[in-house]
Amino acid sequence: MILVTGATGNVGRCVVRRLAQAGERVRALARDPSAAGFPAGVQACTGDLSAPESLAHAFEGVDRLFLFTPASGTGSIARVAREAGVRRVVLLSSAATQKADPRINPIAARHAAAEAAVREAGLRWTFLRPDSFAANACAWADTIRREGVVRAAYPDAQRNPIHEDDVAAVAVAVLLDAAHDSHAYALTGPAVITQAGQVRTIAEAIGKPLRFEVLTREQALAARPAGTPVEVAERLLDYALKSVATAPAVTDAVERVTGRPARAFAQWARDHAAAFV
């Protein structure tokens, strides 16, 4: 049995679907799975990763785990999983663990701590370290729908966005093959594209002209999404500014693991066009 945490999230939902299509026994963990619409045959399970001691029921009969890194950390989750009989975990980590100093970067700190907790629990592990998710562009959806505009700082910031279903494809391949144990995969899309380029690509996908309105750093901080700590927003803006001059690396890990290349941002935009209209 494979337990998928974060099963209603962008990546988790794709992992559940792919495992079900592969004929695997899947249990999907979510705070409220009743409205999730999981595929037939998937066992829905209610649970909250912020309360790991309450998850023993979710781990019953589970030998493999797809673990989303919650803001509350993974230390207790990894220990409870190991005690319940889980042997292998595929952890959705972050490229920030390799690109930033966890002493000053909260994103790097969160994911580095998660990786350490999994190792310390004695679980066999594989770490997936995506850099930039194509789905981050969904943050622009509201103003695109209402005004035909994207407001952000650093239009020339460069990204290597990966389709969430490509991350899921790697996760499933790893879950089904123990040969990936003790590997860490840096995951990216197949090419670099600027933020302004992403906006143009979305415009092409939806057949609607869009405008990029440049914000100052201070304006971008003030307009950060509700619930985003200022220190996290600061680090994201630092990363964007650095990438204007230095393009992020592109890897072929998706192809090496799955046997097919990662999908371009243009494909992601076509797949998600409905979110922007």
Backbone as numpy.savetxt, mean C-alpha at the origin, in Angstrom:
# Nx Ny Nz CAx CAy CAz Cx Cy Cz
-4.72 -22.33 5.58 -5.57 -21.13 5.58 -4.69 -19.89 5.58
-5.07 -18.92 4.78 -4.35 -17.64 4.71 -5.25 -16.55 5.28
-4.73 -15.79 6.23 -5.45 -14.65 6.78 -4.95 -13.39 6.11
-5.87 -12.57 5.60 -5.54 -11.30 4.99 -6.04 -10.19 5.90
-5.13 -9.39 6.42 -5.54 -8.22 7.22 -5.66 -7.02 6.29
-6.34 -5.97 6.77 -6.58 -4.82 5.91 -7.34 -5.22 4.65
-8.26 -6.17 4.82 -8.87 -6.82 3.66 -9.83 -5.94 2.87
-10.19 -4.79 3.41 -11.05 -3.87 2.65 -10.24 -2.70 2.09
-8.92 -2.70 2.30 -8.07 -1.64 1.78 -7.73 -1.84 0.32
-7.02 -0.88 -0.24 -6.69 -0.93 -1.66 -5.95 -2.21 -2.04
-4.88 -2.53 -1.29 -4.10 -3.73 -1.60 -4.78 -4.97 -1.06
-5.24 -4.93 0.19 -5.84 -6.11 0.81 -7.01 -6.68 0.03
-7.86 -5.80 -0.48 -9.00 -6.27 -1.26 -8.55 -7.04 -2.50
-7.48 -6.56 -3.13 -6.95 -7.25 -4.32 -6.31 -8.58 -3.94
-5.65 -8.63 -2.79 -5.04 -9.88 -2.32 -6.13 -10.93 -2.08
-7.21 -10.53 -1.43 -8.32 -11.45 -1.17 -8.87 -11.99 -2.48
-9.13 -11.11 -3.43 -9.69 -11.54 -4.72 -8.76 -12.51 -5.43
-7.47 -12.19 -5.48 -6.53 -13.05 -6.19 -6.38 -14.41 -5.50
-6.35 -14.44 -4.20 -6.24 -15.72 -3.50 -7.48 -16.58 -3.74
-8.65 -15.93 -3.71 -9.89 -16.68 -3.96 -9.89 -17.25 -5.37
-9.43 -16.45 -6.34 -9.37 -16.93 -7.72 -8.40 -18.10 -7.87
-7.38 -18.13 -7.01 -6.39 -19.22 -7.05 -6.87 -20.47 -6.33
-8.08 -20.39 -5.74 -8.63 -21.55 -5.06 -8.11 -21.76 -3.65
-7.49 -20.74 -3.05 -6.95 -20.86 -1.70 -8.05 -20.64 -0.66
-7.85 -21.23 0.50 -8.74 -20.98 1.64 -8.32 -19.65 2.25
-9.26 -18.70 2.27 -8.94 -17.34 2.67 -9.87 -16.88 3.79
-9.27 -16.25 4.78 -10.04 -15.55 5.81 -9.68 -14.07 5.70
-10.69 -13.22 5.62 -10.47 -11.78 5.42 -10.85 -11.03 6.69
-9.89 -10.32 7.26 -10.10 -9.59 8.51 -10.41 -8.12 8.22
-11.47 -7.62 8.84 -11.84 -6.21 8.69 -12.63 -5.78 9.92
-12.61 -4.49 10.19 -13.39 -3.99 11.33 -14.88 -4.26 11.11
-15.34 -4.06 9.87 -16.75 -4.30 9.55 -16.83 -5.00 8.21
-16.72 -6.33 8.21 -16.72 -7.06 6.93 -18.10 -7.23 6.32
-19.16 -6.83 7.03 -20.52 -7.10 6.56 -20.82 -6.45 5.21
-20.21 -5.29 4.96 -20.50 -4.57 3.71 -19.34 -4.67 2.72
-18.41 -5.58 2.97 -17.18 -5.62 2.16 -17.40 -6.26 0.79
-18.36 -7.15 0.67 -18.59 -7.81 -0.61 -17.45 -8.70 -1.05
-16.92 -9.51 -0.11 -15.83 -10.42 -0.45 -16.30 -11.49 -1.43
-15.39 -12.05 -2.22 -15.77 -13.10 -3.17 -16.36 -14.32 -2.47
-17.14 -15.08 -3.21 -17.74 -16.30 -2.66 -16.65 -17.23 -2.17
-16.89 -17.83 -1.02 -15.94 -18.77 -0.45 -14.96 -18.16 0.52
-14.87 -16.83 0.54 -13.97 -16.16 1.47 -14.65 -16.07 2.84
-13.93 -16.44 3.87 -14.45 -16.40 5.23 -14.20 -15.02 5.83
-15.25 -14.26 6.04 -15.11 -12.92 6.62 -14.94 -13.03 8.13
-14.11 -12.16 8.68 -13.81 -12.21 10.10 -13.72 -10.78 10.63
-14.42 -10.50 11.73 -14.38 -9.18 12.34 -13.18 -9.09 13.29
-12.43 -8.01 13.19 -11.30 -7.83 14.08 -10.66 -6.48 13.89
-9.89 -6.08 14.89 -9.24 -4.77 14.87 -7.77 -4.96 15.22
-6.88 -4.58 14.30 -5.45 -4.76 14.53 -4.93 -3.92 15.68
-5.66 -2.90 16.08 -5.21 -2.10 17.21 -5.48 -2.78 18.54
-6.18 -3.92 18.51 -6.44 -4.72 19.73 -5.98 -6.15 19.49
-4.66 -6.38 19.38 -4.14 -7.68 18.97 -4.53 -8.84 19.87
-4.72 -8.58 21.17 -5.05 -9.68 22.08 -6.43 -10.25 21.79
-7.23 -9.52 21.02 -8.58 -10.00 20.70 -8.61 -10.77 19.38
-7.45 -11.01 18.77 -7.41 -11.59 17.44 -7.16 -13.09 17.41
-7.10 -13.73 18.58 -6.78 -15.16 18.60 -7.72 -15.96 17.70
-9.01 -15.59 17.69 -9.97 -16.33 16.87 -9.66 -16.20 15.39
-9.12 -15.04 15.00 -8.82 -14.82 13.59 -7.67 -15.70 13.12
-6.77 -16.07 14.02 -5.59 -16.85 13.65 -5.81 -18.37 13.72
-6.98 -18.80 14.17 -7.23 -20.24 14.30 -7.13 -20.93 12.94
-6.27 -21.92 12.84 -6.12 -22.67 11.61 -5.34 -21.97 10.53
-4.75 -20.82 10.84 -4.02 -20.02 9.86 -2.53 -20.36 9.90
-1.94 -20.61 8.74 -0.49 -20.84 8.70 0.25 -19.73 7.97
-0.47 -18.93 7.16 0.15 -17.84 6.43 -0.66 -16.58 6.62
0.06 -15.45 6.66 -0.57 -14.18 6.99 -0.09 -13.07 6.06
-1.05 -12.33 5.49 -0.73 -11.08 4.81 -1.02 -9.98 5.82
0.02 -9.26 6.21 -0.10 -8.30 7.31 0.08 -6.87 6.82
-0.97 -6.10 6.98 -0.92 -4.66 6.75 -0.36 -4.02 8.02
0.53 -3.05 7.88 1.15 -2.41 9.04 0.24 -1.31 9.58
-0.40 -1.54 10.73 -1.29 -0.50 11.28 -0.49 0.58 12.00
-1.11 1.72 12.18 -0.43 2.81 12.88 -0.09 2.43 14.30
-0.84 1.49 14.88 -0.61 1.07 16.27 0.57 0.14 16.42
1.16 -0.32 15.29 2.32 -1.19 15.36 1.96 -2.65 15.21
2.99 -3.49 15.02 2.75 -4.91 14.76 3.35 -5.83 15.81
4.00 -5.27 16.84 4.69 -6.11 17.81 3.82 -7.19 18.42
2.71 -6.79 19.01 1.83 -7.76 19.65 1.14 -8.64 18.62
0.82 -8.09 17.46 0.16 -8.88 16.41 1.06 -10.03 15.98
2.33 -9.74 15.74 3.27 -10.78 15.32 3.41 -11.85 16.39
3.46 -11.44 17.65 3.60 -12.42 18.73 2.36 -13.30 18.85
1.17 -12.68 18.82 -0.08 -13.45 18.90 -0.19 -14.41 17.73
0.18 -13.95 16.54 0.13 -14.81 15.35 1.04 -16.02 15.52
2.25 -15.78 15.98 3.21 -16.88 16.16 2.70 -17.87 17.19
2.17 -17.39 18.28 1.66 -18.27 19.32 0.45 -19.08 18.85
-0.30 -18.52 17.88 -1.48 -19.21 17.37 -1.14 -20.24 16.30
0.12 -20.28 15.86 0.51 -21.27 14.87 0.83 -20.75 13.49
0.74 -19.43 13.30 1.14 -18.86 12.02 2.64 -19.05 11.85
3.04 -19.43 10.65 4.46 -19.70 10.41 5.09 -18.70 9.43
4.31 -18.20 8.46 4.87 -17.31 7.45 4.04 -16.03 7.37
4.72 -14.92 7.20 4.03 -13.65 7.07 4.61 -12.87 5.90
3.71 -12.28 5.11 4.09 -11.32 4.08 3.66 -9.96 4.60
4.63 -9.12 4.88 4.37 -7.82 5.50 4.37 -6.72 4.45
3.29 -5.95 4.43 3.24 -4.77 3.56 3.96 -3.64 4.29
5.21 -3.44 3.94 6.06 -2.44 4.57 6.13 -1.22 3.67
7.28 -0.58 3.59 7.40 0.65 2.81 8.85 0.86 2.40
9.04 1.47 1.23 10.37 1.85 0.77 11.01 2.86 1.71
10.20 3.52 2.53 10.74 4.51 3.47 11.75 3.89 4.42
11.65 2.59 4.68 12.60 1.95 5.58 14.02 2.02 5.04
14.16 2.14 3.72 15.48 2.20 3.09 15.86 3.61 2.65
14.92 4.52 2.64 15.16 5.84 2.07 15.19 6.97 3.09
14.78 6.70 4.31 14.64 7.77 5.29 15.16 7.31 6.65
15.49 8.26 7.48 16.00 7.99 8.83 14.83 7.81 9.79
14.64 6.61 10.35 13.50 6.39 11.23 13.53 7.24 12.50
14.69 7.82 12.81 14.76 8.67 14.01 14.03 9.99 13.81
13.87 10.40 12.54 13.20 11.68 12.29 12.02 11.55 11.33
11.86 10.38 10.73 10.77 10.18 9.77 9.76 9.19 10.34
8.55 9.64 10.68 7.58 8.74 11.31 7.12 7.61 10.42
7.13 7.81 9.11 6.71 6.75 8.20 7.76 5.63 8.21
9.02 6.02 8.10 10.10 5.03 8.17 10.12 4.34 9.52
9.90 5.09 10.58 9.92 4.51 11.93 8.83 3.45 12.10
7.64 3.76 11.63 6.52 2.82 11.76 6.81 1.50 11.05
7.31 1.58 9.83 7.51 0.37 9.05 8.77 -0.38 9.47
9.81 0.33 9.85 11.01 -0.34 10.35 10.69 -1.11 11.62
9.88 -0.53 12.49 9.48 -1.22 13.72 8.65 -2.46 13.40
7.81 -2.37 12.38 6.99 -3.52 11.99 7.87 -4.66 11.49
8.85 -4.34 10.66 9.76 -5.38 10.16 10.52 -6.02 11.31
11.00 -5.21 12.24 11.75 -5.74 13.38 10.86 -6.65 14.23
9.60 -6.27 14.42 8.70 -7.06 15.25 8.44 -8.43 14.62
8.28 -8.47 13.32 8.05 -9.74 12.63 9.26 -10.65 12.78
10.45 -10.08 12.59 11.67 -10.87 12.75 11.78 -11.41 14.19
11.55 -10.53 15.14 11.73 -10.90 16.55 10.71 -11.93 17.01
9.57 -11.99 16.34 8.54 -12.97 16.71 8.91 -14.38 16.25
9.93 -14.49 15.42 10.34 -15.81 14.94 9.54 -16.32 13.76
8.86 -15.42 13.09 8.08 -15.80 11.91 8.98 -15.82 10.67
8.70 -16.71 9.75 9.33 -16.66 8.43 8.68 -15.51 7.69
9.50 -14.69 7.05 8.97 -13.43 6.55 9.40 -13.13 5.13
8.56 -12.31 4.48 8.92 -11.60 3.26 8.37 -10.19 3.41
9.20 -9.20 3.09 8.79 -7.80 3.21 8.55 -7.21 1.82
7.40 -6.59 1.64 7.09 -5.86 0.41 7.23 -4.38 0.72
8.09 -3.70 -0.05 8.38 -2.29 0.22 8.01 -1.42 -0.98
6.73 -1.18 -1.18 6.33 -0.27 -2.27 6.79 1.15 -1.97
7.05 1.89 -3.03 7.45 3.28 -2.88 6.21 4.16 -2.96
5.83 4.56 -4.15 4.69 5.45 -4.33 3.50 4.67 -4.91
2.36 4.74 -4.25 1.16 4.07 -4.76 0.45 4.97 -5.78
0.08 4.39 -6.90 -0.72 5.13 -7.87 -2.02 5.62 -7.22
-2.56 4.83 -6.30 -3.82 5.18 -5.65 -3.75 6.44 -4.81
-2.54 6.94 -4.53 -2.44 8.22 -3.83 -3.10 9.34 -4.62
-3.20 9.15 -5.93 -3.84 10.16 -6.77 -5.32 10.31 -6.46
-5.90 9.33 -5.79 -7.32 9.43 -5.42 -7.57 10.60 -4.47
-6.52 11.09 -3.82 -6.67 12.26 -2.96 -7.11 13.49 -3.75
-6.89 13.45 -5.06 -7.28 14.57 -5.92 -8.70 14.43 -6.47
-9.34 13.31 -6.20 -10.59 12.99 -6.89 -11.69 14.02 -6.63
-11.80 14.49 -5.40 -12.91 15.39 -5.07 -12.83 16.69 -5.86
-11.63 17.33 -5.88 -11.54 18.59 -6.61 -11.55 18.38 -8.12
-11.11 17.22 -8.58 -11.23 16.93 -10.01 -12.69 16.83 -10.41
-13.47 16.13 -9.61 -14.91 15.98 -9.93 -15.62 17.32 -9.86
-15.36 18.11 -8.82 -16.12 19.34 -8.59 -15.64 20.53 -9.43
-14.30 20.61 -9.62 -13.75 21.82 -10.23 -12.85 21.58 -11.43
-12.50 20.34 -11.68 -11.56 20.08 -12.76 -10.17 20.59 -12.46
-9.78 20.55 -11.17 -8.50 21.11 -10.76 -7.83 20.19 -9.74
-6.50 20.20 -9.75 -5.69 19.55 -8.71 -4.85 20.63 -8.06
-4.88 20.69 -6.74 -4.07 21.66 -6.00 -3.02 20.91 -5.19
-1.77 21.20 -5.47 -0.68 20.52 -4.78 0.60 21.32 -4.93
1.56 21.04 -4.08 2.89 21.63 -4.21 3.74 20.78 -5.14
4.74 21.39 -5.71 5.78 20.70 -6.48 5.21 19.87 -7.66
4.69 20.53 -8.68 4.17 19.80 -9.84 5.22 18.96 -10.55
6.49 19.33 -10.42 7.56 18.58 -11.08 8.14 17.48 -10.20
7.54 17.25 -9.04 7.97 16.13 -8.19 7.77 14.84 -8.96
8.76 13.97 -8.90 8.74 12.74 -9.69 8.33 11.55 -8.82
7.53 10.68 -9.41 7.01 9.51 -8.72 7.28 8.25 -9.56
7.23 7.10 -8.89 7.33 5.81 -9.58 6.11 4.96 -9.22
4.91 5.47 -9.48 3.69 4.90 -8.90 3.39 3.48 -9.34
2.99 2.67 -8.37 2.67 1.28 -8.63 1.18 1.04 -8.45
0.62 0.27 -9.34 -0.79 -0.15 -9.29 -0.96 -1.05 -8.06
-1.98 -0.79 -7.25 -2.18 -1.60 -6.04 -2.37 -3.08 -6.36
-2.93 -3.38 -7.53 -3.13 -4.78 -7.88 -1.81 -5.46 -8.24
-0.81 -4.69 -8.65 0.52 -5.26 -8.87 1.17 -5.62 -7.54
0.98 -4.78 -6.52 1.46 -5.13 -5.18 0.79 -6.41 -4.71
-0.52 -6.50 -4.94 -1.26 -7.70 -4.54 -0.79 -8.93 -5.29
-0.48 -8.78 -6.56 -0.01 -9.92 -7.35 1.30 -10.45 -6.79
2.18 -9.54 -6.39 3.44 -9.96 -5.76 3.14 -10.65 -4.43
2.26 -10.07 -3.63 1.93 -10.65 -2.33 1.41 -12.07 -2.48
0.54 -12.29 -3.43 -0.03 -13.63 -3.62 1.03 -14.61 -4.10
1.86 -14.19 -5.03 2.93 -15.07 -5.50 3.83 -15.48 -4.34
4.10 -14.56 -3.45 4.97 -14.84 -2.31 4.28 -15.74 -1.30
3.01 -15.48 -1.04 2.25 -16.32 -0.10 2.19 -17.77 -0.56
2.20 -17.98 -1.87 2.05 -19.32 -2.41 3.37 -20.03 -2.67
4.48 -19.36 -2.40 5.78 -19.97 -2.69 6.78 -19.58 -1.60
7.13 -20.55 -0.75 8.03 -20.30 0.37 9.45 -19.96 -0.08
9.75 -20.08 -1.37 11.08 -19.73 -1.86 11.37 -18.25 -1.67
10.34 -17.45 -1.42 10.52 -16.02 -1.22 10.80 -15.66 0.24
10.84 -16.64 1.12 11.14 -16.36 2.52 12.47 -15.63 2.65
12.52 -14.69 3.59 13.72 -13.92 3.91 14.14 -12.99 2.78
13.21 -12.64 1.89 13.48 -11.67 0.84 12.69 -10.38 1.13
13.27 -9.26 0.73 12.58 -7.97 0.79 12.55 -7.39 -0.62
11.36 -7.05 -1.09 11.20 -6.59 -2.47 10.83 -5.12 -2.51
11.66 -4.34 -3.19 11.35 -2.93 -3.45 10.44 -2.87 -4.66
9.23 -2.39 -4.47 8.21 -2.43 -5.53 7.92 -1.03 -6.06
7.96 -0.91 -7.39 7.61 0.36 -8.04 6.84 0.06 -9.31
6.27 1.13 -9.86 5.73 1.04 -11.20 6.85 0.95 -12.21
6.51 0.89 -13.50 7.54 0.66 -14.53 8.27 1.91 -14.99
7.82 3.09 -14.56 8.41 4.34 -15.08 8.18 5.48 -14.10
8.99 6.51 -14.26 8.85 7.73 -13.45 7.91 8.69 -14.17
7.08 9.37 -13.39 6.16 10.36 -13.93 6.02 11.48 -12.91
5.94 12.72 -13.36 5.77 13.84 -12.44 4.33 13.92 -11.95
4.13 14.71 -10.89 2.76 14.91 -10.43 1.92 15.58 -11.52
2.49 16.56 -12.21 1.76 17.20 -13.30 1.46 16.20 -14.41
2.39 15.30 -14.65 2.17 14.25 -15.65 1.05 13.31 -15.24
0.95 13.02 -13.97 -0.15 12.18 -13.50 -1.49 12.86 -13.76
-1.54 14.15 -13.50 -2.79 14.89 -13.73 -3.15 14.86 -15.21
-2.18 15.06 -16.09 -2.46 15.00 -17.53 -2.94 13.60 -17.93
-2.36 12.58 -17.32 -2.75 11.20 -17.64 -4.18 10.91 -17.18
-4.54 11.41 -16.02 -5.91 11.24 -15.54 -6.87 11.97 -16.47
-6.48 13.17 -16.91 -7.33 13.93 -17.83 -7.59 13.14 -19.10
-6.56 12.49 -19.62 -6.73 11.67 -20.82 -7.65 10.49 -20.55
-7.53 9.89 -19.37 -8.34 8.71 -19.05 -9.82 9.06 -18.93
-10.12 10.27 -18.44 -11.53 10.63 -18.23 -12.07 11.52 -19.35
-11.22 11.91 -20.28 -11.67 12.75 -21.38 -12.13 14.12 -20.95
-11.41 14.71 -20.00 -11.81 16.00 -19.44 -10.55 16.82 -19.16
-10.48 18.06 -19.58 -9.30 18.88 -19.28 -9.20 19.17 -17.79
-7.98 19.11 -17.26 -7.75 19.39 -15.86 -6.67 20.45 -15.72
-6.74 21.19 -14.64 -5.77 22.25 -14.35 -5.00 21.91 -13.08
-3.70 22.17 -13.10 -2.86 21.97 -11.91 -2.61 23.34 -11.28
-3.11 23.53 -10.07 -2.92 24.79 -9.34 -1.82 24.57 -8.30
-0.71 25.27 -8.46 0.46 25.06 -7.61 0.27 25.73 -6.25
0.46 24.96 -5.19 0.41 25.47 -3.83 1.82 25.70 -3.30
1.96 26.66 -2.42 3.20 26.80 -1.68 3.27 25.66 -0.65
4.45 25.47 -0.09 4.59 24.45 0.96 3.64 24.72 2.12
3.57 25.97 2.53 2.70 26.34 3.65 1.23 26.07 3.31
0.82 26.40 2.10 -0.56 26.13 1.69 -0.84 24.63 1.65
0.13 23.85 1.18 -0.05 22.40 1.12 -0.18 21.80 2.51
0.60 22.30 3.44 0.49 21.81 4.83 -0.88 22.14 5.40
-1.35 23.35 5.14 -2.66 23.76 5.66 -3.78 22.94 5.03
-3.57 22.49 3.80 -4.62 21.74 3.09 -4.46 20.23 3.22
-3.57 19.77 4.09 -3.34 18.33 4.21 -4.64 17.63 4.63
-4.80 16.36 4.24 -6.02 15.62 4.57 -6.28 15.58 6.07
-7.53 15.61 6.44 -7.91 15.52 7.85 -7.32 14.25 8.47
-6.75 14.39 9.64 -6.19 13.24 10.33 -4.73 12.98 10.03
-4.16 13.70 9.06 -2.75 13.52 8.74 -1.91 14.38 9.68
-1.06 13.77 10.52 -0.22 14.57 11.42 0.69 15.49 10.63
0.95 16.67 11.17 1.77 17.64 10.46 3.16 17.10 10.18
3.72 16.29 11.10 5.07 15.77 10.87 5.09 14.78 9.70
4.01 14.05 9.50 3.93 13.15 8.34 3.82 13.97 7.06
2.97 14.99 7.07 2.83 15.85 5.89 4.15 16.55 5.56
4.89 16.96 6.58 6.20 17.59 6.37 7.15 16.65 5.64
7.21 15.40 6.09 8.12 14.44 5.48 7.73 14.13 4.04
6.43 14.05 3.78 5.97 13.79 2.41 6.34 14.95 1.48
6.24 16.16 1.99 6.62 17.31 1.18 8.14 17.36 0.98
8.90 16.95 1.99 10.36 16.87 1.84 10.71 15.90 0.71
10.04 14.75 0.72 10.28 13.73 -0.31 9.94 14.28 -1.69
8.81 14.98 -1.78 8.40 15.55 -3.08 9.43 16.56 -3.58
9.88 17.43 -2.69 10.85 18.45 -3.09 12.16 17.80 -3.56
12.63 16.82 -2.82 13.87 16.14 -3.20 13.75 15.48 -4.58
12.55 14.95 -4.85 12.37 14.22 -6.11 12.29 15.13 -7.34
12.13 16.43 -7.14 12.13 17.33 -8.28 13.46 17.24 -9.02
14.54 17.17 -8.26 15.88 17.11 -8.86 16.39 15.69 -9.02
15.94 14.78 -8.16 16.46 13.41 -8.16 15.31 12.43 -8.34
15.26 11.79 -9.48 14.16 10.86 -9.76 14.28 9.62 -8.88
13.17 9.10 -8.38 13.22 7.86 -7.61 13.57 6.68 -8.50
14.14 5.66 -7.90 14.53 4.47 -8.65 13.30 3.71 -9.13
13.48 2.99 -10.22 12.46 2.08 -10.75 13.04 0.67 -10.69
12.26 -0.28 -10.18 12.73 -1.66 -10.07 11.90 -2.58 -10.97
12.43 -3.78 -11.20 11.71 -4.78 -11.99 11.19 -5.91 -11.10
11.02 -5.63 -9.81 10.64 -6.68 -8.86 9.29 -7.30 -9.19
8.34 -6.49 -9.65 7.03 -7.05 -10.01 7.19 -8.13 -11.07
7.97 -7.83 -12.11 8.16 -8.81 -13.17 8.95 -10.02 -12.69
9.97 -9.80 -11.87 10.78 -10.92 -11.39 9.95 -11.89 -10.55
9.02 -11.36 -9.77 8.22 -12.23 -8.89 7.02 -12.83 -9.61
6.34 -12.03 -10.43 5.08 -12.48 -11.03 5.22 -12.99 -12.45
6.32 -12.63 -13.12 6.49 -13.04 -14.51 5.92 -12.08 -15.52
5.37 -10.95 -15.07 4.86 -9.94 -16.01 5.24 -8.55 -15.51
5.40 -7.59 -16.41 5.81 -6.24 -15.99 4.73 -5.54 -15.17
5.17 -4.59 -14.38 4.23 -3.73 -13.66 3.46 -2.87 -14.65
2.23 -2.51 -14.28 1.39 -1.70 -15.16 1.70 -0.21 -15.03
1.62 0.49 -16.14 1.90 1.92 -16.17 0.81 2.71 -15.47
1.15 3.95 -15.08 0.17 4.80 -14.43 -1.03 5.04 -15.34
-0.81 5.09 -16.64 -1.92 5.29 -17.57 -2.95 4.17 -17.44
-2.49 2.96 -17.23 -3.42 1.84 -17.05 -4.19 1.99 -15.74
-3.46 2.39 -14.70 -4.15 2.63 -13.42 -5.23 3.69 -13.59
-4.91 4.77 -14.28 -5.88 5.85 -14.47 -7.11 5.36 -15.23
-6.91 4.52 -16.23 -8.07 3.97 -16.95 -8.89 3.05 -16.04
-8.20 2.26 -15.24 -8.91 1.33 -14.35 -9.73 2.06 -13.29
-9.31 3.29 -12.94 -9.97 4.03 -11.86 -10.64 5.31 -12.34
-10.89 5.40 -13.63 -11.48 6.62 -14.19 -12.78 7.00 -13.50
-13.57 6.01 -13.09 -14.86 6.30 -12.47 -14.72 7.10 -11.18
-13.57 7.01 -10.51 -13.38 7.75 -9.27 -13.24 9.24 -9.49
-12.98 9.64 -10.74 -12.67 11.05 -11.03 -13.78 11.75 -11.81
-14.89 11.07 -12.04 -15.98 11.68 -12.83 -17.29 11.68 -12.05
